Every structure is written in structure tokens, then in C-alpha cells.
Amino acid sequence: GAHFRGTFSLINSDIFSMEIRKLTAEGSLVSFDSGEEMGGFRAFFFIPDEAEATLHLYDDPTGIKHINAISDESIYNLSGQRLGKPTKGINIVNGKKILR
């Protein structure tokens, strides 16, 4: 089947036994040319030649739409874990870092 993969370093398209494809700015999936290089921190699709692929892109962003800030005296550590009481070290109390 099809796969979506990423790379951290520069790679050459010839190292893959399957054809890899990239997404163009126009939204089309196109094959890499033989010997074409792809920079690090990029992603690409492995799609078998016999497979038919359709990619749907939407204009609406996804993610967090609204945040309700609560102004209570909740205490958190630097990892974002909620604490019952302040601990030795750095605590976040009401959005401020407090050293104890």
C-alpha cells in the first residue's frame, strides 16, 4: 500500500525500489525524476505504480480554535503536570514561575 515518510537528511530518489512522489504547490502528486535530490526535513509518498491515489486538501485550518483561560491558583511543574502542592524547584503558579 501507500506510505507517507519523512527524512532528516539529504537523499537521492534512486535509493528507493518503489517510486516516490511529492506534492506540488498546485496540489498534484508527481513522481521524482531519476537522481533527483530531496533536502532534509522533508516528507514524501511511497505509492505503488498499480495504486491510484487521491489527496484531498482543505482550506479550513484544523487545531485549537478557542482557549478559555482559567485564573485559578493551579500549580504545575515545568513538564506541564498539575500538582497538588508546590514541590522543591520551579513551579508554575497562576502562569508565573516560582522558585521554591
N, C-alpha and C positions, 0 to 999 in steps of 0.2 A: 504494500500500500504506500501511500504518500506520507512523507515525513517533513517536519519543519525543524531545521537545525541552525545552530549558530557557531561562530568561530571567534576565537580571541586573537588569532594571528593571521598574517597574510597567507593565503592559499592559492593554488593553481587549480583550475577546473579539471585538468587532466588527471588528477589523482583519484577521481571518483569513477567507479564502474557504472553507476547509474547516471542518467542525465540530470543535471541540476538546473533549476530555473530561478529567476529573480523577478521581483515585482518592479515594474517601471513606474515613473511618476504619473503616467496616464492610467495606471491601474491594470496593466496587462501582465501576464506571466510569460516571460520569454526565456529561451534557452541561453546559457552561457556559450560564448564562442570557444572553440578549442584553444586551450592555452591561456584563456582569459584569467586574470588575477582578481581576487577579491580581497579587500583590505580587512584588517582585524576588526572585531566588534561589529560584525555584520551577520545577517541571517539569510538563509536560502531554503528552497524547497527541493526535496527529492521526490520526483513524480515519475513513476514508470511510464515508458512510452505508450503502452497499451491503455493507460488510465486516462480518463477525461476529467479535468479539474475545472471547477468554477470557484472563484473567490469573490465574496461579497464584501464590499466596503461601505460603511455607513457614515453619513455626515455628522450624526449626533455623537457627541463625546460621551464616554461612559466614565463612571467613577463616582467620587463623592460630590454630591450636589449641594448639601447644606450641612453645616455643623452648628449644633446648639452648645454654646459654652456654658458650663455649669460652674458657678463661682462658689464651690464649697471648699472645705478645708481638707480635701483628699490629699493623701501623701503617696508619692510614687518614688521608686528608685530610678537610676539612670537607664535601666532597661525598659522602663515604662510599666513595670509591675506595680499594682496597687498594694500599698502596705497598710497594716492596721495601726501602726505607731511608727514614729521616726526610728531609724536604725543608725548605727555608727557609720559615719561617712557622709556622702552627699545625698540629700533627699530633695524632692521637688514638692513644695507645699504652695498651693494656690498659684502655680505657674512660675514660682521663683525657686532658684537653687539655694538650699540652706545647708551649711556645713555643720555637722553635729559632732 
